[in-house]
Amino acid sequence: GAWDVEKQYERGRFLGQLLLPADFRPQLSTAAPLVLMLDTTVARVHWEMVAQHDNEVISSPFAGNGETGRHTARAGEFDPRRFLGTSRGVTRQLRTTFAPPPQPPPPPRRLMRVLVVADPAEDNRLPGAEAEGAAVASLFERFNTVHELTDNRIEVVKLLGPQEATRTNVLRELMQRSYDVLHFAGHCTYDRDHPEMSGWIFSNGTRITAHELNRIDRVPGFVFSNACESGITPDRAELRSVELAPSFAESFFGRGVANFVCTAWPVDDIAAQEFALTMYERLLGLRPIDRYHRQFTGTSPEQMHIAMRSARLSILETPSGAQTWGAYQHYGNPYLRFFDPASMAQSPNGKA
């Protein structure tokens, strides 16, 4: 909740000192992505915001890897090298009986199916969520033009707004068709008394919960829940449920989801859309020239831990970036790729 970067760093250092033994901290000063094996109790900790002493930080491990943005900071500015979530890739893995086996690398030729669900609650509208859904769907569709010389393709189904994104329509799509990626932008809620009833909120208070997921034969392997708890706004973030993110992750892993991205507390519309677009651009091998006019150049698809770090850095420049970058958590495989880089080498590196 701290806006002041020095106060955020001070609290991040305190968190690290509280959780990590002194003789273990030097092990974090590496360029390798950090994988945290957590149970549902310690998954409540905001590990991404753990900060290191200045003498323990390293220069960016992503130098020369197409990474953009400044990696050092002047006095009083945010220094991404200090925090685990911005200095290297941080991926969470839940130690449960539901943990999925490692995913194989992507095939040389792939048809990826994507379902985008946004702003589904008519009695609790989120116009920013519908705009995010439209932008994300457009980005996936743009892949087919920019990388038209490869054998990889993406099919996108959009359910935007409460008339299209009904609970029934979403369940019908998930039960009758096979999807690789599910992106959800809307409200969710955590039920402390009945965690299994926590879920995504649709019109008239209806939900999709772990109970409904049990009816789906094949849940998408990659799920991004870009949602906030109903009734919780950024200025009331102290009311957030720290159990929400790990509870959701466990529910999805129980149905075979291998990678799950979610928020640990509410984020605003601008930051949410910026994070989603940056993450997907890196995973899809799309480098923006002019996002507004949907102009991109083709590049090599990145691994998940790089995409997450890039997205965290991208929202630092948004109005609420200081209070937002640490909210995003990834559960799964840090080395996940959407597409095989070798098969994408044929893609033209020109404007489209």
Salt bridges, closest charged atoms under 4 A:
GLU6 OE2 - ARG82 NH1 3.44
GLU48 OE2 - ARG92 NE 2.78
ASP54 OD1 - ARG82 NE 3.21
GLU67 OE1 - ARG282 NH1 3.85
GLU67 OE2 - ARG309 NH1 3.53
GLU77 OE1 - ARG70 NH1 3.29
GLU77 OE2 - ARG74 NH2 3.11
ASP79 OD2 - ARG81 NH2 2.94
ASP119 OD2 - ARG125 NE 2.74
GLU130 OE1 - ARG125 NH2 3.05
GLU132 OE2 - HIS183 NE2 2.66
GLU141 OE2 - LYS158 NZ 3.75
ASP151 OD2 - ARG109 NE 3.10
GLU155 OE1 - ARG113 NE 3.46
GLU155 OE1 - ARG177 NH2 3.59
ASP180 OD1 - ARG110 NH2 3.70
ASP180 OD1 - ARG218 NH2 3.74
GLU196 OE2 - HIS194 ND1 3.84
GLU212 OE2 - ARG167 NH2 2.90
GLU274 OE1 - ARG291 NH1 2.73
GLU281 OE2 - ARG291 NE 2.69
ASP290 OD2 - HIS293 ND1 2.79
GLU302 OE2 - ARG282 NH2 3.19
